[in-house]
Amino acid sequence: MSILVTGATGTIGTQVLYHLRGANVPVRALTRSPENAHLPEGVTAVAGELADPDSFRAALEGVSTLFLLVPNVADEVTQALQALTLAREAGVKGIVYLSVYKGEAYVDVPHFAGKYTAERMIDALDLPASVLRPAYFMQNDLRQKDPLLAAGTYGMPIGDKGVSMVDIRDIGEAAALELLRRERAPAPLPRTTYELVGPDWLTGDGIANIWSEVLGRPVRYGGNELAALESRMKTMMPSWHAMDLRMMLARYQSDGAAATPEEIQRLQTLLGHAPRSYRDFAKAAAAQWQDV
């Protein structure tokens, strides 16, 4: 039996595979192009994709534990529900599903609502799953390099209510720990849910101040304008995706996404260390940029 990791060559899947190394458990990576996949030593590439149920059904043969990451695509809900159904039919004894923080509350944000729909299926069918709910990824802000360095501006309009961004390394580590716990258990384990969050309540001005400190130069917050951001994003992605992200940021501005002390402590207990801070992420990024 083995662990199957979906989204294996992406941002989070790569972290999951990294944290599974040395676990002495067979690991497979689902990929559309096994011949081109650059995977860690010992990981077996398996052809398939969630959008092709027949290929995913074949990839699940011999799999006992599944890491399910469904991409933010127009048919995300269909892919998620079909993947969970196929995993159930295949007799997978453990699932680690990557959802999103505040999915139950942000009902008007398409990819949040989609992921929470999958959570409802997991709950209704009593699937043996760990649901991981990550907040906004710190590493998304690596895309702010040019405005930070060239214009002294932090341009992601997250507002002033507070967002507890999470480091992708903590996501990968939490997922690997839950995958191994379920893989090594002699029988399916009960459902559980973790909020994957950072220790900070981050606002636009607060993040600008952190970048000022680590870069040693003034950085200002670019403000809460969303329409212009959506227009820029439409040059890089489909218009539905750009609008989805604008709707998410609007909820960050109106409601925030700040973690509770209990959520932070629970994640710390799972990881065995404190969640990584935004300041530590920014310091490492600034040092890397200066070395280039």
C-alpha positions as CSV (number, residue, x, y, z in Angstrom):
1,M,0.0,0.0,0.0
2,S,1.1,3.6,-0.5
3,I,0.4,7.3,-0.2
4,L,-0.8,9.1,-3.3
5,V,-0.1,12.9,-3.5
6,T,-2.1,15.0,-6.0
7,G,-0.9,18.4,-7.1
8,A,2.5,16.8,-6.6
9,T,4.5,19.2,-8.8
10,G,2.8,22.4,-7.5
11,T,3.6,24.7,-4.7
12,I,2.0,22.7,-1.9
13,G,2.5,19.2,-3.3
14,T,6.2,19.8,-3.5
15,Q,6.3,20.7,0.2
16,V,4.2,17.6,1.1
17,L,6.7,15.4,-0.8
18,Y,9.6,17.1,0.9
19,H,8.2,16.5,4.3
20,L,7.4,12.8,3.5
21,R,11.0,12.0,2.6
22,G,12.7,9.5,4.9
23,A,9.4,8.2,6.3
24,N,10.0,4.7,4.8
25,V,6.6,4.7,3.2
26,P,5.9,4.2,-0.5
27,V,4.9,7.5,-2.0
28,R,3.3,8.1,-5.5
29,A,2.9,11.5,-7.2
30,L,0.0,12.1,-9.5
31,T,1.1,14.0,-12.6
32,R,-0.2,14.5,-16.2
33,S,3.4,14.1,-17.5
34,P,5.4,11.5,-15.5
35,E,8.2,11.6,-18.0
36,N,8.8,15.3,-17.2
37,A,8.1,15.3,-13.5
38,H,11.1,16.3,-11.2
39,L,10.3,14.4,-8.0
40,P,12.3,13.6,-4.9
41,E,14.3,10.3,-4.9
42,G,12.1,7.4,-4.1
43,V,8.8,9.0,-5.2
44,T,7.0,7.2,-8.0
45,A,5.3,9.3,-10.7
46,V,1.8,8.0,-11.7
47,A,0.0,9.3,-14.8
48,G,-3.4,10.8,-14.3
49,E,-5.3,13.9,-13.4
50,L,-8.4,14.7,-11.3
51,A,-10.3,16.0,-14.4
52,D,-10.0,12.5,-15.9
53,P,-11.9,10.1,-13.6
54,D,-10.7,7.0,-15.4
55,S,-7.1,8.0,-15.0
56,F,-7.6,8.9,-11.4
57,R,-9.4,5.6,-10.7
58,A,-6.4,3.7,-12.2
59,A,-3.9,5.8,-10.1
60,L,-5.7,4.9,-6.9
61,E,-5.0,1.1,-7.3
62,G,-3.0,0.0,-4.4
63,V,-3.3,3.3,-2.6
64,S,-4.2,3.4,1.1
65,T,-3.8,7.1,1.9
66,L,-4.6,10.1,-0.3
67,F,-3.5,13.7,-0.2
68,L,-6.2,15.5,-2.1
69,L,-5.5,19.0,-3.5
70,V,-8.0,20.2,-6.0
71,P,-6.8,23.1,-8.1
72,N,-8.7,26.4,-8.3
73,V,-10.4,25.7,-11.6
74,A,-13.8,26.4,-13.0
75,D,-15.0,22.8,-12.3
76,E,-13.3,22.5,-8.9
77,V,-16.4,21.2,-7.1
78,T,-17.0,18.5,-9.7
79,Q,-13.3,17.4,-9.5
80,A,-13.3,17.3,-5.7
81,L,-16.6,15.3,-5.3
82,Q,-15.6,12.8,-8.0
83,A,-12.2,12.4,-6.5
84,L,-13.6,11.7,-3.0
85,T,-16.1,9.3,-4.5
86,L,-13.4,7.4,-6.3
87,A,-11.2,7.3,-3.2
88,R,-14.2,5.9,-1.2
89,E,-14.9,3.2,-3.9
90,A,-11.2,2.3,-4.0
91,G,-11.2,1.6,-0.2
92,V,-8.7,4.3,0.6
93,K,-8.5,4.2,4.4
94,G,-7.3,7.8,5.0
95,I,-7.7,11.1,3.2
96,V,-6.0,14.4,3.8
97,Y,-8.0,17.1,2.1
98,L,-6.7,20.6,1.5
99,S,-9.5,23.0,2.0
100,V,-9.3,26.7,2.9
101,Y,-9.5,28.9,6.1
102,K,-12.9,30.5,6.5
103,G,-14.5,28.4,3.8
104,E,-17.7,28.1,5.9
105,A,-18.0,31.8,6.3
106,Y,-17.0,33.2,2.9
107,V,-20.0,31.8,1.1
108,D,-19.7,34.4,-1.8
109,V,-16.1,33.5,-2.7
110,P,-16.3,30.7,-5.3
111,H,-13.3,28.7,-4.4
112,F,-14.0,29.0,-0.7
113,A,-17.6,27.8,-1.2
114,G,-16.4,25.0,-3.4
115,K,-13.9,23.7,-0.9
116,Y,-16.5,23.8,1.9
117,T,-18.9,21.8,-0.3
118,A,-16.3,19.1,-0.4
119,E,-16.0,19.3,3.4
120,R,-19.8,18.8,3.6
121,M,-19.4,15.6,1.6
122,I,-16.7,14.4,3.8
123,D,-18.8,15.1,6.9
124,A,-22.1,13.7,5.4
125,L,-20.5,10.4,4.3
126,D,-18.2,10.1,7.4
127,L,-15.1,9.7,5.3
128,P,-11.9,9.0,7.2
129,A,-10.3,12.4,6.5
130,S,-8.2,15.1,7.9
131,V,-9.4,18.4,6.6
132,L,-6.7,21.1,6.5
133,R,-7.8,24.7,6.2
134,P,-4.8,26.9,5.2
135,A,-5.0,30.7,5.3
136,Y,-3.5,32.9,2.6
137,F,0.0,31.7,1.8
138,M,2.8,33.9,2.8
139,Q,4.8,32.8,-0.2
140,N,2.1,34.4,-2.5
141,D,3.8,37.7,-1.5
142,L,7.0,36.7,-3.3
143,R,5.2,38.2,-6.3
144,Q,5.5,41.6,-4.5
145,K,9.2,41.7,-5.1
146,D,9.1,44.2,-8.0
147,P,6.8,46.7,-6.3
148,L,8.6,46.4,-3.0
149,L,12.1,46.9,-4.5
150,A,11.3,49.3,-7.3
151,A,8.5,51.4,-5.9
152,G,8.7,50.8,-2.1
153,T,5.0,49.6,-2.1
154,Y,3.3,46.5,-0.7
155,G,0.5,46.1,-3.2
156,M,-1.7,43.2,-2.0
157,P,-4.9,44.9,-0.8
158,I,-5.6,42.7,2.3
159,G,-7.1,45.5,4.3
160,D,-6.9,46.4,8.0
161,K,-9.0,43.7,9.7
162,G,-6.1,41.2,10.0
163,V,-5.2,38.0,8.1
164,S,-3.2,35.2,9.7
165,M,-1.1,34.2,6.7
166,V,0.5,30.7,6.8
167,D,3.9,29.6,5.5
168,I,3.7,26.8,2.9
169,R,6.3,24.9,4.8
170,D,3.9,24.5,7.7
171,I,1.2,23.4,5.3
172,G,3.4,20.7,3.8
173,E,4.6,19.5,7.2
174,A,1.1,19.4,8.7
175,A,-0.1,17.4,5.6
176,A,2.8,15.0,5.8
177,L,2.2,14.4,9.5
178,E,-1.5,13.6,9.0
179,L,-0.8,11.4,6.0
180,L,1.7,9.3,8.0
181,R,-0.6,9.1,11.0
182,R,-3.4,7.8,8.9
183,E,-1.1,5.5,6.7
184,R,0.4,3.9,9.8
185,A,-2.9,3.4,11.7
186,P,-4.2,-0.2,11.5
187,A,-7.7,1.0,10.7
188,P,-9.4,4.1,9.4
189,L,-9.2,7.0,11.9
190,P,-12.0,9.5,12.8
191,R,-12.4,12.7,10.9
192,T,-10.4,15.7,12.2
193,T,-9.9,19.3,11.1
194,Y,-7.0,21.7,11.5
195,E,-6.8,25.4,10.7
196,L,-3.4,26.1,9.2
197,V,-2.6,29.6,10.2
198,G,0.3,31.9,11.1
199,P,0.8,33.5,14.5
200,D,0.2,37.1,13.4
201,W,-2.8,39.3,12.7
202,L,-1.4,41.0,9.5
203,T,-2.8,44.1,8.0
204,G,-1.7,46.0,4.9
205,D,0.0,48.7,6.9
206,G,1.5,46.1,9.3
207,I,3.0,44.1,6.4
208,A,4.4,47.3,4.9
209,N,6.1,48.1,8.2
210,I,7.7,44.6,8.3
211,W,9.1,45.0,4.8
212,S,10.4,48.4,5.8
213,E,12.3,46.8,8.6
214,V,13.7,43.8,6.7
215,L,14.6,45.8,3.5
216,G,16.0,48.8,5.4
217,R,14.0,51.3,3.3
218,P,10.6,52.9,3.5
219,V,7.7,50.8,2.3
220,R,4.1,52.0,2.1
221,Y,0.8,50.0,1.8
222,G,-0.7,50.5,-1.6
223,G,-4.3,50.7,-0.3
224,N,-7.5,48.8,-0.6
225,E,-8.4,49.4,-4.3
226,L,-9.7,46.1,-5.8
227,A,-10.9,47.0,-9.3
228,A,-7.5,47.9,-10.6
229,L,-6.0,44.7,-9.1
230,E,-8.7,42.6,-10.8
231,S,-7.8,44.3,-14.1
232,R,-4.1,43.5,-13.7
233,M,-4.8,39.9,-12.7
234,K,-7.0,39.4,-15.8
235,T,-3.8,39.9,-17.9
236,M,-2.3,36.8,-16.2
237,M,-5.3,34.5,-15.6
238,P,-8.9,33.8,-16.8
239,S,-11.3,36.6,-15.9
240,W,-13.4,34.3,-13.6
241,H,-10.3,33.5,-11.6
242,A,-9.4,37.2,-11.3
243,M,-12.9,38.0,-10.0
244,D,-12.7,35.0,-7.6
245,L,-9.6,36.5,-6.0
246,R,-11.0,40.0,-5.9
247,M,-14.0,38.6,-4.0
248,M,-11.7,36.9,-1.6
249,L,-9.8,40.1,-0.9
250,A,-13.0,42.0,-0.5
251,R,-13.9,39.6,2.4
252,Y,-10.5,40.0,3.9
253,Q,-11.1,43.7,3.9
254,S,-14.6,43.5,5.3
255,D,-14.3,40.6,7.8
256,G,-10.6,39.7,8.1
257,A,-9.2,36.2,8.5
258,A,-7.5,36.3,11.8
259,A,-6.8,33.1,13.7
260,T,-7.8,32.5,17.3
261,P,-5.2,31.6,20.0
262,E,-6.8,28.2,20.2
263,E,-6.3,27.6,16.5
264,I,-2.7,28.6,16.6
265,Q,-2.0,26.4,19.6
266,R,-3.7,23.4,18.0
267,L,-1.5,23.8,14.9
268,Q,1.6,24.2,17.1
269,T,0.8,21.0,18.9
270,L,0.5,19.1,15.6
271,L,3.7,20.6,14.2
272,G,5.7,20.3,17.4
273,H,6.9,23.9,16.9
274,A,5.4,27.4,16.6
275,P,3.9,28.3,13.2
276,R,6.4,30.4,11.2
277,S,5.9,34.1,11.3
278,Y,5.6,36.6,8.5
279,R,8.6,38.5,9.7
280,D,10.8,35.4,9.4
281,F,9.5,34.7,5.9
282,A,10.1,38.4,4.9
283,K,13.6,38.4,6.3
284,A,14.5,35.2,4.4
285,A,13.0,36.6,1.1
286,A,14.8,39.9,1.5
287,A,18.1,38.1,2.1
288,Q,17.6,36.0,-1.0
289,W,16.7,39.0,-3.1
290,Q,19.9,40.8,-2.0
291,D,22.0,37.8,-3.0
292,V,20.7,37.7,-6.5
